Amino acid sequence: MTQFWRPIHELHQMLVDREISAVELTDAILAQVDAVDEKTRAYLLVTRDLAHRQARAADERLRAKRDLRPLTGIPMAIKDVLCIDGVAATAGSRILEGFVPPYSATVVERLAADGAVFLGKTNCDEFAMGSSNENSGYWPVHNPWQLDRVPGGSSGGSAAAVAAGEAVAALGSDTGGSIRQPAALTGIVGVKPTYGRVSRYGLIAFASSLDQVGPMTLDVRDAATVLQAIAGHDPRDSTSSPRPVPDYFEHLAEGVKGLRLGVPKEYFVDGMEPEVEAAIRAAIRLYERQGAHIEEVSLPNSRYALPAYYIIAPAEASSNLARYDGIRYGRQAGRGRNLIEEYQATRQDGFGNEVKRRIMLGTYALSSGYYDAYYLKAQKVRTLVVEDFARAFKKVDVLISATSPTVAFPLGAKTQDPLAMYLNDVLTLPGNLGNVCGISIPCGLANGLPIGLQVIAPGFREDLMLRVAYAFEAATEFHRRRAPLVSVGA
Amino acid sequence: MAIATRYQAVIGLEVHAQILTHSKMFCGCSTDYLTAPPNANTCPVCLALPGSLPVINRKAVEATIRTALALNCEIPEFTKFDRKNYFYPDLPKGYQISQYDLPLSRNGRLEFEVNGEPRRCGITRVHLEEDTGKLLHAGEIHRAQSSLVNLNRAGVPLMEIVGEPDLRSADEAREYFTRLRAILQYAGINNGDMESGQLRCDANVSIRPEGSTTYGTKVEIKNMNSFRSVHRAIEFEIERQVQVLESGGALVQETRGWNDPKGVTVSQRSKEYAHDYRYFPEPDLPPLVVTRGWVEEIRRTLPELPAARRARFVSQFELSIYDATLLTSSKTVADFFEQAVRADGGAPPKAVANWILGDLSRIRGTEAWDTAGAPLSPAHLAQLIRLIDSGTISGKMGKDLLGQAVASGKAPQDLVAEQGLSQVTGEDQLGAWVDQVIAENAKSSQDFKGGKPQALGFLVGQVMKLSKGRANPERVNALLRERLGPGPPNG
C-alpha cells in the first residue's frame, strides 16, 4: 500500500510513466478500503464495478496518451451529498434510502470527464448537518488517527477516507466548515471555495446560499489540481460565477515574501486548546521568517456570525428539505391514514434528531411575525460579516487562523450538547457567511492528533489562498505525516 | 342584479395565466401537459430530485414584462424570486418559486367599458411563478384511497395578475376580465382558455354600505371555470353577503368555492386555517436586474393592443363601436375579420362583421374560436360574401351554403359549381317557370288579380320551388306582376 499512498501529482507521473496502471492503483486503494474501512466506516457505499470500469477506461487513455488530465486514473471518494448517475445517494439520511439519482452532479461529471475513478460514496452527517459525523443516519465515522475520536464533520467520511489511504482524494461540501474542520481533525488539506466558484448542481442542498463543494486532499498541490478540475461556471447553477478560473499553479510557488498576513484577534477564542494556539502561533512565526508581514486585524462581528448562521442555514434547510415527503422517491412510511399523517410518519422515521431540530428552528425563524426578528436580522448580520472581511482585506492580503479551536474529540463527547458541537465551526462559518474562500492545512499534532491551519482569502482569490498555504506546506513536513492506523495496516 | 341600494360591492380579481413558452419556467422540459402521457415531460428539476437547481426561463420573464407593459405597469430595475412554502403532493419541492415583495412589475391599470361607460381598474402587480402538478383522486377527494400525481404541469410558467379592488359589479368584473384576456392573447402570452385551466380567475368580494370608504370582510372565491361562472359566482356572492348582513349576521373572512351546477359558493377554508407560507428570497436564483434597454426592447415587441385595434376598426373599416368591440375582444376573431376583409378579392367589412357576429357565431360561438378555431377559413367567408354580392346566389342560398362549407371544408365557389346552384336571371328560363306556375295555380292568380296581394308571395314561392331556389326572387316578382297585371297596391 505505501508505494501508492502518495499525492495525486506523484501518482499521475507513475501512471503516465506506466509504472502502474489505473486498474492496479484502483485495486490497491480498494484493498486498503477492505483492510481498514471496518475501522473507519468512512464509506457508505463502495462502487467497485464503477471504479473498475472507469479505471480500465483511464488505462485506455493512458496507453494511448490521449486526453491525459492530472486526474486521469486517480481513485477518488465522493461525499454522499453529491449525485452520481445510477449510484445510490443518501446524503447520510435514512429518508433517502433506495434513492438512485438518474443524473450526475456537475462536479462529478467534470471529474469523470477528466478520467477520475470513483471508489464510492462517503459517509457524512445527515444532510451535512453536523461537525462530528455522529449525525449520520447510518453509522459514525472513526478518526484514523485515533479510532475513538471523531473525524469532524460533516464531510467526515471523505476526510477519514483520504487520511486512511482509502482514497487518494475526495470531494466534500462545506456550509459552515464541513470541509475545513474535518480536514483539520484528520490531518489533510480541505478547501472551501468562494460561493459561486464551484457548481452546486447535483449537490443535495443543505443551505443553498452557503453550500460549496470542494476538494479534500493530501496536500495543497492536490487541492489546486482538484479545484482546477471542478471550478467554473455552470449554466445549470445560476449562482455559479461566470468569472474565468485562473491557473492555480501559475503563482502557487511564489511564496509569501512581501505579502501581508492578517491575524484576526477574535479568532483566538475562549476554549481554544493551548496546543492548537501554540501551533498557530508557530505557523505565524514561520510565515514571518519567510518574509510575510504579519498584522493583527479585527473582525468584530465574528461573534455574531454563529447565531446568524444558525438562523440562516436552518431557515434555508427547512425549505430545502420539504421535498423529502416520501411521495416521489426515498423512504415512505406507508402507515398514515391520510396525507398529513403520511407526511408526518415519513419524516418522523426518515429524519434524525439534528435534522429535525434544524427544520424546526428554520421553520420558526421564517414564520410570519418572526421573520423580521430572526431571518431578516440574521441577513443584516451577514452583511456585517461580509463588511468585516472586506475591511480586513483592505489592510491585508489573506487571513490566517486555526481551523478548529480543538483537535478531534472523543465520540459521544458532544452529542448531548448541540451548542458545544456548534462551536466547532466558530472559526470557519464566518467564511461561508462572508463570501470568502478558505483552506485548512495540517500544521502540527497535539497528543497524536492533527491541528489545522486556516488560510482565508478574499472572494475568488483561491490562487492567493493556495499560494499562501503552499508556502507553509513547502517549508514543513506536517502534510507527510500519516495516520498511525494506515502505517500499521500498510 | 337586485343589490339593495344600501350596499356597494368591492371586487378585485387575481388572474393566473400560463405563459405559452415551449419550455418550463425553470427547466428545459416541454410545457405540453395536456396531451403528453403522465409524467412524460419531467426531469430532475421539475421532479425536485435532490440536488437539482432552477434556471430562469428568459422568455417567460420577457412575456411577463410584455404583459406588464400592456397593462401600463412600472417595471422596477431590480426584481427577485421568493419561495412560498407549503406541503402538497402536486408541489414537488415543497415550495413554489414565486415573487413576494419585489415583483417584476407593479402599479398598472386597465381601461375598459361597461354599457358604453368608461371604467378603469388598477393593476397591483404582475408577477411570475411556476404552476403545480395535477392530482387525480380515486373518487371523491376526502374519501379517495389513493391519488395519482402527474407532474407534467409542474413548473409551467405562470403569471399572476393582481387587480386592485376597483370593480363594483359582476358586470364590471366580467368586462375587466374579458379585456384582460384579450390583452394576454394579443401579446401572445396565453390562449385565453379557462376550461383547460390555462387561464384562471379568483375573485375577492366584499360589500360595504354605500358611501363607506372602508372595506368590508373579504371573501375569496375560487373554482370558477368559465367567464360565465365568474359572473354568476360574483353575482351570487354579493347577494349572499347582502343577505347575511341583512339578516343580522356577520361575514367571516374565508375562501369559498364556486359550485357551478348548484350555482352557489361553498365555504372551503376560514382565515384561522390560512397558510403561513414562510416566504423568503429564493437562494438558488440571484436577483434579476432588468435593464432599461431590455424593457425598451420588449416594448418594441408589443403588438397592437385591443383598444387600439378597436379604434382602428372603427376608423378604417367604418364599423360601429359595438361591432368593433365584439370583434376585437378576441384576437383570433379580430385576425379572422381582417383576413377575410383582405382576402384575395376581399369583402366589404360591414358584411364580414355581420356574418362573423351573426351566422358564424351561431355555428360556433366566437369565444370557442381561440381553442377550436373559426368554423371556416376567412378566404372562404370572403368568397361566400362575394357570391351573394355579385348576385350569383341569393342571400338565403348563402346561408345554406355556409352550413355546407363549414361541414365539408370546401370552397363556396366549388360548392356552387358542383351543385349548379348559381342563380338564374335569364328572362327565358324565368318566364317559362312563371308561366308554368300561373297555369298550375289558377286560383291564386285569380286571387291576386282580385285584390289579394298576399297571393303574390305564394306564387313567388312556387317559382322558387320549381327552380330549386335558383331563380332570382326580385326578377320573379317583377315577371309575375308583368303577367298578372299590377294587382292591388302593396299592402
Interface residues (C-beta under 8 A of the other chain):
Chain A: V81 L82 C83 A89 A91 L96 F99 P101 P102 Y103 A105 R200 Y201 G202 L203 I204 A205 A207 S208 S209 P235 R236 D237 S238 T239 A315 E316 S318 S319 L321 A322 R323 D325 I327 R328 Y329 L339 Y343 T363 L366 S367 S368 Y371 Y375
Chain B: P44 L47 A48 L49 P50 G51 S52 L53 P54 V55 I56 R83 N85 F87 P89 P92 K93 G94 Y95 V149 D276 R278 Y279 F280 P283 D284 L285 P286
